[in-house]
């Protein structure tokens, strides 16, 4: 394959991927405000949402998409996070006491201590890399 054709193929692959990445970084502002005021947002798409310091104690986030959300120092005590997508979320300093994370995807999440990421395949529990 010559250089021009190779560049064309790369563009054909890259443009749709960039478009999808751009669309996936948005969250519904109304849903976010509803969660913050009512504590209810099961199944919501809150990917990339800025939720640092948020009081989400007892919140219903069953099956919600919180991928790459910033939950630094958030209060998630007693929250229902069953089957939620927390992949790549920042959970540094978050309070997960009594939270239900059964079935939650924690792959790549920055864990509570802020120093480690959960390993790929962390479902319902954060599997941490071995100590070096």
C-alpha positions as CSV (number, residue, x, y, z in Angstrom):
1,X,0.0,0.0,0.0
2,X,1.5,3.4,-0.9
3,X,1.7,6.3,1.5
4,X,-1.3,8.1,0.1
5,X,-3.6,5.1,0.4
6,X,-2.3,4.4,3.9
7,X,-3.1,8.0,5.0
8,X,-6.6,7.7,3.4
9,X,-7.3,4.5,5.4
10,X,-6.1,6.1,8.6
11,X,-8.4,9.0,8.1
12,X,-11.4,6.7,7.4
13,X,-10.8,5.0,10.7
14,X,-9.8,8.1,12.8
15,X,-12.7,10.5,11.9
16,X,-15.5,8.3,13.1
17,X,-13.6,7.4,16.2
18,X,-13.0,11.0,17.0
19,X,-16.7,11.8,16.4
20,X,-17.8,9.1,18.8
21,X,-15.3,10.2,21.5
22,X,-16.6,13.8,21.3
23,X,-20.2,12.6,21.7
24,X,-19.4,10.3,24.6
25,X,-17.9,13.1,26.7
26,X,-21.3,14.9,27.1
27,X,-23.7,14.4,29.9
28,X,-27.2,15.7,30.4
29,X,-27.1,18.8,32.6
30,X,-30.7,18.4,33.6
31,X,-30.1,14.9,34.8
32,X,-27.1,16.0,36.7
33,X,-29.1,18.7,38.4
34,X,-31.9,16.3,39.1
35,X,-29.4,13.9,40.8
36,X,-28.0,16.7,42.9
37,X,-31.4,17.9,44.1
38,X,-33.3,14.6,44.3
39,X,-30.7,12.0,44.7
40,X,-32.3,9.9,42.0
41,X,-30.8,9.1,38.6
42,X,-31.0,5.3,37.9
43,X,-29.7,4.5,34.4
44,X,-28.6,8.1,33.8
45,X,-25.7,8.9,31.4
46,X,-23.4,11.0,33.6
47,X,-20.2,10.1,31.9
48,X,-17.5,12.7,32.5
49,X,-19.8,14.6,35.0
50,X,-18.1,16.9,37.5
51,X,-19.3,15.5,40.8
52,X,-16.3,16.3,43.1
53,X,-17.4,17.1,46.6
54,X,-21.0,16.2,45.7
55,X,-23.3,14.8,48.5
56,X,-24.7,11.7,46.9
57,X,-25.4,9.9,50.2
58,X,-28.1,7.3,49.6
59,X,-28.5,8.3,45.9
60,X,-30.1,5.8,43.5
61,X,-27.6,5.4,40.7
62,X,-28.5,1.9,39.7
63,X,-27.2,1.1,36.3
64,X,-26.0,4.7,35.7
65,X,-23.1,5.6,33.4
66,X,-20.5,7.4,35.5
67,X,-17.6,6.5,33.3
68,X,-14.7,9.0,33.7
69,X,-16.8,11.1,36.2
70,X,-14.9,13.1,38.7
71,X,-16.1,11.9,42.1
72,X,-13.2,13.2,44.1
73,X,-14.2,13.5,47.8
74,X,-17.8,12.8,46.9
75,X,-20.1,11.4,49.6
76,X,-21.5,8.2,48.2
77,X,-22.3,6.5,51.5
78,X,-25.3,4.2,51.2
79,X,-25.6,4.9,47.5
80,X,-27.0,2.3,45.1
81,X,-24.3,1.9,42.5
82,X,-25.3,-1.6,41.5
83,X,-24.4,-2.3,37.8
84,X,-23.2,1.2,37.4
85,X,-20.4,2.0,35.0
86,X,-17.6,3.6,37.0
87,X,-14.8,2.7,34.5
88,X,-12.2,5.4,34.5
89,X,-14.0,7.4,37.3
90,X,-12.0,9.3,39.8
91,X,-12.9,8.1,43.3
92,X,-10.0,9.6,45.2
93,X,-11.2,10.4,48.7
94,X,-14.8,9.3,48.0
95,X,-16.9,7.9,50.9
96,X,-18.3,4.5,49.7
97,X,-19.2,3.3,53.1
98,X,-22.3,1.1,52.9
99,X,-22.6,1.8,49.2
100,X,-23.8,-1.1,47.1
101,X,-21.3,-1.6,44.2
102,X,-22.4,-5.1,43.2
103,X,-21.9,-5.6,39.5
104,X,-20.4,-2.1,39.1
105,X,-17.7,-1.8,36.5
106,X,-14.6,-0.3,38.2
107,X,-12.1,-1.0,35.5
108,X,-9.5,1.8,35.3
109,X,-11.1,3.8,38.1
110,X,-8.8,5.8,40.3
111,X,-9.4,4.2,43.7
112,X,-10.1,5.8,47.1
113,X,-6.5,6.4,48.0
114,X,-5.9,8.4,44.8
115,X,-2.8,6.5,44.0
116,X,-4.0,3.3,42.3
117,X,-6.2,2.3,39.4
118,X,-8.5,-0.7,39.6
119,X,-7.4,-3.4,37.2
120,X,-9.3,-4.2,34.0
121,X,-12.1,-6.6,34.8
122,X,-12.8,-5.1,38.3
123,X,-16.5,-5.8,38.6
124,X,-18.2,-5.2,42.0
125,X,-14.8,-4.8,43.7
126,X,-11.6,-2.9,42.9
127,X,-8.8,-5.3,42.1
128,X,-5.6,-3.5,42.7
129,X,-2.2,-4.2,41.1
130,X,0.2,-6.1,43.4
131,X,2.5,-4.0,45.5
132,X,5.9,-3.5,44.1
